[in-house]
Amino acid sequence: MDEDMLEDQRRLVELIEAEGWDVTDLEISAYDSPWADEDDPEATVTITARKPYESEDGDGNADDEDDDNPFRLK
């Protein structure tokens, strides 16, 4: 795999993490483009990230007291 592609992947992860996201999975695929006549490879990056958000009351359980769902653990 091209070192430039790996460097771009690292940069994308750094940008996402700088915004407060936790990268949980990353996949990079390098391939020759079927649409271009050039021999330069292309890459696709798939990034999965998560970011917890504070609820209005600050503890992450905003509606638990009003929830009548019998399947929800309290």
N, C-alpha and C positions, 0 to 999 in steps of 0.2 A: 504494500500500500504506500502511496506517495506520502512523503513526510509533510508536504504542504497541507494535505487533507487532514492529517492528524493534528497539525498545529491549528487549523481552522476549527476542528472539533474541540480542542482544548479551550480556544477563545470563546466559542459559543457557550460552553459549560461555565466558564468564568463570568460571562455576562449574565447568564441566568442566575447563578449563585449570588452575584452582586445585588440582584433584585430581591433577595430573600428566599429564593426557591431552593429546595433540596432535590438534586438530580438523583433519581432512583434507578434509572435504566437509560442506556444509550446504545444506539446501533448505528454504525456507519457502513454504507455499502458503496463500493467503488465499481464502476462499470464503464464500458465503452458505449457511448450514446448511439442508439439505433437511428436517431433522427439527424445526426450531424455527420458530415463526410470527413471530419477531422479524426486524427488518431488520438486526440487528447481525451483522457478519461474524465468522467463526471462522478459526482458522489451525491448520495442522499444521506441525510442525518436525521434519525428519529430519536427524539429526546423525551423521556418521561420524567416529570418533576412534580413535586407536591409542595404546597405551601399552606400551613394552617392559618386560619383567620380567627381573630378574636370575635366573640359574639358580643351583643350589646351589653350584657351584664358582666362580661369580662372573664367568665369562668368556662366558657365553651358549652354550657348547658342551658341555653336561653329558654327553651320551651319544655324542658323535662317535667316541670311541676304540672303543667297543663296537658301533658300528653297522656291520653287514655289508651294508648296502644298496649294490648295485653302481651304482646311479644317483645316489648322493649324492656331490657334489664335496667333497673334503677338502683 
